[in-house]
Amino acid sequence: MQPKSFIKILTIIHGSLCIGLAVFGAFAFFQNGSFAVSTDTNDVFIYIVPIIAMAGYFGSKFVYQNLIRKLPKEELLLTKLQRYQLASIVKYALIEAPAFLALFAYYYSGNAMHLIIAICLIVYLFFQRPTLEKLKSELPLNLEEEKEFDTLKR
């Protein structure tokens, strides 16, 4: 399978995750309509959402880097691409879950802080979009594989 088809599949997965979060965020906003910041100490989400958001952000970076770093240069390109796809999907899931929790917390409580956290996570997820350049720079490619990637750019 070609790297372009892997990127296309990964782009579809990434795009659907971003669109799903954006649609749910719009739904939550228009259903709730509130945009007030509250520091109600009885609201359990005021503590959980920021902690889970930070854990998702840093966890996604940590897990992704560990999965990519463990790829040996000697592996077949197909194996590298499959492991890259798996690492990317795990990274997306670790960002999406806290964003969904923050949107749910906003929908439930109407606290704008949760919506802001969700928007930040969605924007971060959006900028994690897969490209051939990222794939080439992050994978441990040998010379033959790098030449194959260079021919794909033309």
Contacts in CASP RR format, 6 or more apart in sequence:
PFRMAT RR
TARGET T0000
AUTHOR 0000-0000-0000
METHOD contacts of the structure
MODEL  1
MQPKSFIKILTIIHGSLCIGLAVFGAFAFFQNGSFAVSTDTNDVFIYIVP
IIAMAGYFGSKFVYQNLIRKLPKEELLLTKLQRYQLASIVKYALIEAPAF
LALFAYYYSGNAMHLIIAICLIVYLFFQRPTLEKLKSELPLNLEEEKEFD
TLKR
1 78 0 8 1.000
1 81 0 8 1.000
2 152 0 8 1.000
3 77 0 8 1.000
3 81 0 8 1.000
3 132 0 8 1.000
3 135 0 8 1.000
3 148 0 8 1.000
3 149 0 8 1.000
3 152 0 8 1.000
4 132 0 8 1.000
4 152 0 8 1.000
6 81 0 8 1.000
6 84 0 8 1.000
6 85 0 8 1.000
6 135 0 8 1.000
7 130 0 8 1.000
7 131 0 8 1.000
7 132 0 8 1.000
7 135 0 8 1.000
9 85 0 8 1.000
10 85 0 8 1.000
10 88 0 8 1.000
10 89 0 8 1.000
10 130 0 8 1.000
11 129 0 8 1.000
11 130 0 8 1.000
13 89 0 8 1.000
13 92 0 8 1.000
14 88 0 8 1.000
14 92 0 8 1.000
14 125 0 8 1.000
14 128 0 8 1.000
14 129 0 8 1.000
14 130 0 8 1.000
15 129 0 8 1.000
17 92 0 8 1.000
17 96 0 8 1.000
17 125 0 8 1.000
18 122 0 8 1.000
18 125 0 8 1.000
18 126 0 8 1.000
21 96 0 8 1.000
21 99 0 8 1.000
21 100 0 8 1.000
21 103 0 8 1.000
21 118 0 8 1.000
21 122 0 8 1.000
21 125 0 8 1.000
22 122 0 8 1.000
24 100 0 8 1.000
24 103 0 8 1.000
25 103 0 8 1.000
25 106 0 8 1.000
25 115 0 8 1.000
25 118 0 8 1.000
27 107 0 8 1.000
28 103 0 8 1.000
28 104 0 8 1.000
28 106 0 8 1.000
28 107 0 8 1.000
28 115 0 8 1.000
29 106 0 8 1.000
29 115 0 8 1.000
31 107 0 8 1.000
32 106 0 8 1.000
32 107 0 8 1.000
32 110 0 8 1.000
33 110 0 8 1.000
34 110 0 8 1.000
34 112 0 8 1.000
35 110 0 8 1.000
35 112 0 8 1.000
35 115 0 8 1.000
36 110 0 8 1.000
36 111 0 8 1.000
36 112 0 8 1.000
37 111 0 8 1.000
37 112 0 8 1.000
37 113 0 8 1.000
38 46 0 8 1.000
38 109 0 8 1.000
38 110 0 8 1.000
38 111 0 8 1.000
38 113 0 8 1.000
39 46 0 8 1.000
40 46 0 8 1.000
40 109 0 8 1.000
40 111 0 8 1.000
43 109 0 8 1.000
43 111 0 8 1.000
45 105 0 8 1.000
45 108 0 8 1.000
45 109 0 8 1.000
45 111 0 8 1.000
45 114 0 8 1.000
46 111 0 8 1.000
46 113 0 8 1.000
48 101 0 8 1.000
48 105 0 8 1.000
49 98 0 8 1.000
49 101 0 8 1.000
49 102 0 8 1.000
49 105 0 8 1.000
49 113 0 8 1.000
49 114 0 8 1.000
49 117 0 8 1.000
50 113 0 8 1.000
50 117 0 8 1.000
52 97 0 8 1.000
52 98 0 8 1.000
52 101 0 8 1.000
52 102 0 8 1.000
53 98 0 8 1.000
53 99 0 8 1.000
53 101 0 8 1.000
53 102 0 8 1.000
53 117 0 8 1.000
53 120 0 8 1.000
53 121 0 8 1.000
55 98 0 8 1.000
56 94 0 8 1.000
56 95 0 8 1.000
56 97 0 8 1.000
56 98 0 8 1.000
57 95 0 8 1.000
57 98 0 8 1.000
57 121 0 8 1.000
57 124 0 8 1.000
59 94 0 8 1.000
60 90 0 8 1.000
60 91 0 8 1.000
60 92 0 8 1.000
60 94 0 8 1.000
60 95 0 8 1.000
61 91 0 8 1.000
63 87 0 8 1.000
63 90 0 8 1.000
63 91 0 8 1.000
63 94 0 8 1.000
64 87 0 8 1.000
64 88 0 8 1.000
64 90 0 8 1.000
64 91 0 8 1.000
67 83 0 8 1.000
67 86 0 8 1.000
67 87 0 8 1.000
67 90 0 8 1.000
68 83 0 8 1.000
68 84 0 8 1.000
68 87 0 8 1.000
68 138 0 8 1.000
68 139 0 8 1.000
71 80 0 8 1.000
71 83 0 8 1.000
71 84 0 8 1.000
71 139 0 8 1.000
71 140 0 8 1.000
72 140 0 8 1.000
73 140 0 8 1.000
73 141 0 8 1.000
73 142 0 8 1.000
74 142 0 8 1.000
75 83 0 8 1.000
77 141 0 8 1.000
77 145 0 8 1.000
77 148 0 8 1.000
80 139 0 8 1.000
80 140 0 8 1.000
80 141 0 8 1.000
80 145 0 8 1.000
81 135 0 8 1.000
81 139 0 8 1.000
84 135 0 8 1.000
84 138 0 8 1.000
84 139 0 8 1.000
88 128 0 8 1.000
88 130 0 8 1.000
91 128 0 8 1.000
92 125 0 8 1.000
92 128 0 8 1.000
95 121 0 8 1.000
95 124 0 8 1.000
95 125 0 8 1.000
95 128 0 8 1.000
96 121 0 8 1.000
96 125 0 8 1.000
98 117 0 8 1.000
98 121 0 8 1.000
99 117 0 8 1.000
99 118 0 8 1.000
99 121 0 8 1.000
99 122 0 8 1.000
99 125 0 8 1.000
100 118 0 8 1.000
102 114 0 8 1.000
102 115 0 8 1.000
102 117 0 8 1.000
102 118 0 8 1.000
102 121 0 8 1.000
103 114 0 8 1.000
103 115 0 8 1.000
103 118 0 8 1.000
105 111 0 8 1.000
105 114 0 8 1.000
106 112 0 8 1.000
106 114 0 8 1.000
106 115 0 8 1.000
106 118 0 8 1.000
132 149 0 8 1.000
132 152 0 8 1.000
132 153 0 8 1.000
135 149 0 8 1.000
136 146 0 8 1.000
136 149 0 8 1.000
139 145 0 8 1.000
141 149 0 8 1.000
END
